[in-house]
Amino acid sequence: MSAEHLRLYSYWRSSAAYRVRIGLNLKQLPYETVPVHLLRDGGEQRTEAFRDVNPQGLVPVLQHGERLMRQSVAILEYLDETWPEPPLLPTAARDRQRVRAIAQAIACDIHPLNNLRVLQYFSHGWHVPQPERDAWVQHWIQDGFAALEAMLADHPSTGTFCEGNTPTIADCCLVPQVYNARRFAVDLSPYPTILRIEKACLALPAFEAARPERQPDAPEAS
């Protein structure tokens, strides 16, 4: 299927959008970035115009032709089914299950607890002080990473990457979450396997080009 007219509604620091950028880059699919600033003027994701694109008011959204795709992991699977090479999921069913389990451990169990809208509700709804908000984020990332490290370390299926020696959807999810962990000053030394896999990923041009600071809507470094 033609990759023409791929348009990604994105925010430079959104880890969910970061996942999809990695997937698009691994597939070597050209795409147009449509920035959606999640903080400016109360958040452009809350505007009526963007709600027409995604009623959830979330990024990313991938537009392929006239069809709008939502939810980052579902978008990654769509990319893999539509453009099978290089694959983002292994051939064997048990290996695909493991990749999906790792991806969902991040996308469903870690990331939602430190997402922007949760932290904004803590701030504006409950007036939780910043140190307590930071402690919340750090706790849930550490809790999730401890489980991920156990899933990855010394597992026979773990290779250069989360599953084997080619990147998968699991790696697309892992690298942005490590980025988030650094943002919130999480001590990553207890997770050597996670750090080793992240290093291997960032050595690849597809991951390097997807970095938040390399996005067209990223603020200029001062």
N, C-alpha and C positions, 0 to 999 in steps of 0.2 A: 504493500500500500504506500502511496506517496506520502512523503514527510513534509510536503509543502503546507504552508499556513499553520505551522505549529506555533502557538502563542502561549507563553507561560505567565500567568498572573502571579507575581512573586514579591517578596520583601527580602532585602539583602540578608537580614539576620534571622529570618524564619528558618528553623531547623527542618520543618516539614518541606518547605520549598527547596532547601539545600539538598534534601534527599532526591528530589525529582531532577534537579540540575545535574547531579551526579549521574543518574540513570540516562538522561538525555545525552550527556557527554560520552558515557560508555558506549552508547549506541551510535555515536557520531551523527546525531540528528540535529540539524540546524533549527533554531527557534528564536522567536522574538520575545524579549522580556517586556512585560507590562508592569511597571512598578506600582505597588499598592502600599503606601506608607502607613504602617500600623499605629503610628503615634501622632502624625501631623493632624492638626485641627480635630483632635479627638479620635482620630483613626479613620482613614479612608475606607477601611473595610466595613464601616458602619453606614456608609452612604447608600442612598437608594439605588444609585447606579451600580454599585458593586453588589448589592443584595440581589439585583437581577442576574448577576453572574453566578453568585453563590449565596443562596438564602441563609446559610450558616454564618456568613460573614467571616470566612476563613480563607487563608492562602495555604497551599497553592491551588490554582485551577489551571488545567491544561486545556486549551482550545485546539481541537484538530478539525479543520474545516468548520462546519457549523455546530459540531458536537462539543459540549463542555464536560470535562472530566474533573471529578472532585475526589478528595482523600488521597494523600500521597502514596500510600502503599498500593492502593487500587490502581493509581495512575502508573506506578512502576510495573505492575503486572500487565496492564494494558500495553505498555511499551514493549514488554517482552513477548506478548502474544502477537502483536502487530508487526514487530521487527525482531524476529527470533535471534538474529546474530549481532553481536555476541550474546549468548544467553545470560540472563540474570538469575535463573533458577536452574538447579541441577537436573539431570535426566531421571535419576531414580526417585521414586515417590518418597522413600524415607528421608533422603537427603533434602528434597524440597520441603518436607514437613519441618525439618530442623531449621532450615533457612527462614521459613515463615515464623517459626516459634521465636527465633532470635529477634527478627524484625518486629514482631508484635510485642515482645517483652519490652522493647524500646518505645515503639510508637503508641502502644496501648497502656503500658504500665508505668513507664518512667516519664516520658515527655508530657502527658496531659497534666501531671501534678505540678509541673513548673512552667506551664504555658503562660503566655502574656496575659490572657484574659483572667486566669486564676489569680495571678499576682496583682493585676489591677483591681480585682474585686477585694482582695485582702487589703489593698491600700485605700480604695475609695468607698467600699462598702462597709468594711469592718475596722478601717483605720489601724491596721496592724503596723507597728513600727518596722522600719527597714531591717534592723538586725534580726528580728524574728522571721521576716519574710525570707531573708537570705538563709537562715538556719533551716527553714522548711525545705527550700530548694536543695540545699546541700544534703540534708538527711535522705531525701527520696532518691537523689542521684546515687549516693553512696550505697543505699539499700539495693537499688537496681543493679548497680555495677558489681557489687559483691556476688549477686546471683549470676550475672553474665560471665564474670571471670570464672566462676565454677563451671558454667556450661561450656566454656571455651578451652580452659587450661587442660592439657593432657588428654583432650578428647581425640579419638582416632580420626575423626572427620575434619578436625581443625588443621588447616594447612597454613600457607602464607596469609590466607584470608580467613574469614569466619568459617567458611565451608570450602575446603579444598584450596586449590592454587589459582583460582580465578575469582574476581569480585562478584558478589551476588547482591540481592536486595538487602541481605543482612548487613553488608558493609555500607551500603547506601544509607542505612539508618544509623549505624554505629558512629561513623565519623562526625556527623552533625551533633550527636549527643555528647561526644567528647568535647567538641567545640563549646557547647553549652556548659559543660562541667567546668571548663577553664574560665569561662565568663564569670562564674559564680565561685571561683577560687576553691574548687574542690581539690583536695589532695588526691592525686591519681597514682601515687606510688604503690598502693596496695593492688593495683590492677595491671601487672606487667604484660599479660597476654593481650588485653585491650590496647595498651599502648603500642605493643609490637605490631598488631594488625593495623592500627591507625597509621603508623609510620609507613608500612608497606603500601597502604592505600594512597597516602599523600605523595608518594613517589611517582604515582601515575598521573599523566597530564589531565585525565578526565576529572580526577578528584581535585587537583590543584586549580583547574579553571573554575571549579564550582565554589571555591572558597568565598565566604561572605564578602571579604574586603576586595575581591576582584569583580564584584557585580556592578553594573552600570548605575544603580541607585545607591551604592555605598557612599557614605560621606568621605570627602577627601581627608587624607591623613594630615593632621596639623603638625 
